Amino acid sequence: MDSRWIEAQRREMEKLISPELIKSRDLARQSYFDHMEKEMADHVSRSIEPLSGKKQSTLVELRKSIEKLAQKYKHDAHASNLFGDQDKARIYNRFANQLEDLLKGGA
């Protein structure tokens, strides 16, 4: 098969395809993209809205439990260090530091 034969086949197919089908496909595609743009705009505007009281209290509870967990890991690291398990102490310290970084806003 050479390129001339392929081009001839393409032209034959274009003759068989109705222009209305191509237009309706393009309209459907544009309608879909318009719908997606509108949906994304709604999503962005919803994410900017202030948090409700329930969500804020949930975030406060989450922050407190993360702080408590970080303190527990620090305590366990100190206890492991006293027992001579340096590897476990390093791991617990790392966990505690990661949780504290998370609370500070780092990820």
C-alpha positions in Angstrom: 0.0 0.0 0.0 1.4 3.3 -1.0 0.5 6.8 0.1 -1.6 7.5 -3.1 -3.8 4.5 -2.5 -4.3 5.5 1.2 -5.1 9.1 0.1 -7.6 7.8 -2.5 -9.3 5.6 0.2 -9.5 8.6 2.5 -11.2 10.7 -0.2 -13.7 7.9 -0.8 -14.5 7.6 2.9 -15.0 11.4 3.0 -17.6 11.2 0.2 -19.5 8.5 2.1 -19.6 10.4 5.4 -22.4 12.9 5.6 -21.3 16.5 6.7 -24.2 16.5 9.1 -22.6 13.7 11.1 -19.4 15.6 11.3 -21.2 18.8 12.4 -23.2 16.9 15.1 -20.1 15.2 16.4 -18.3 18.6 16.7 -21.4 20.1 18.4 -21.5 17.2 20.8 -17.8 17.6 21.6 -18.2 21.3 22.1 -21.2 20.8 24.3 -19.3 18.3 26.4 -16.3 20.7 26.8 -18.7 23.6 27.8 -20.3 21.3 30.4 -16.9 20.3 31.8 -15.8 24.0 32.0 -19.0 25.0 33.8 -18.6 22.0 36.2 -15.0 22.9 37.0 -15.9 26.6 37.5 -18.6 25.5 40.0 -16.1 23.2 41.8 -13.5 26.0 42.1 -16.1 28.4 43.5 -17.3 25.8 46.0 -13.7 25.2 47.2 -13.2 28.9 47.9 -16.3 29.1 50.1 -15.6 29.5 53.8 -15.7 26.3 55.8 -18.9 25.6 57.7 -18.8 25.3 61.5 -19.0 21.5 61.4 -16.0 21.3 59.1 -14.0 23.7 61.2 -14.6 21.7 64.3 -13.6 18.5 62.5 -10.4 20.2 61.5 -9.7 21.3 65.0 -10.3 17.8 66.3 -8.0 16.4 63.6 -5.3 18.9 64.6 -5.6 18.0 68.3 -5.4 14.3 67.5 -2.3 14.8 65.3 -0.7 16.8 68.1 -1.5 14.0 70.6 -0.1 11.4 68.3 3.1 13.4 67.8 3.5 13.7 71.6 3.0 9.9 71.9 5.7 9.2 69.3 8.1 11.6 71.1 7.4 9.8 74.4 7.9 6.4 72.8 11.1 7.6 71.2 12.5 8.7 74.5 11.5 5.4 76.2 13.1 3.4 73.4 16.2 5.5 73.7 16.3 4.7 77.5 16.0 1.0 76.7 18.9 1.2 74.2 16.8 0.6 71.1 18.3 3.4 69.0 16.7 2.3 65.7 13.2 2.4 67.1 13.9 5.7 68.8 15.1 7.2 65.4 11.9 5.9 63.7 9.6 7.3 66.4 11.4 10.6 66.3 11.1 10.8 62.5 7.3 10.1 62.8 6.9 12.8 65.4 8.9 15.3 63.3 6.8 14.5 60.2 3.6 15.0 62.2 4.8 18.3 63.6 5.8 19.4 60.1 2.3 18.5 58.9 0.8 20.7 61.7 3.0 23.6 60.7 1.7 23.4 57.1 4.5 21.5 55.5 4.0 18.3 53.7 
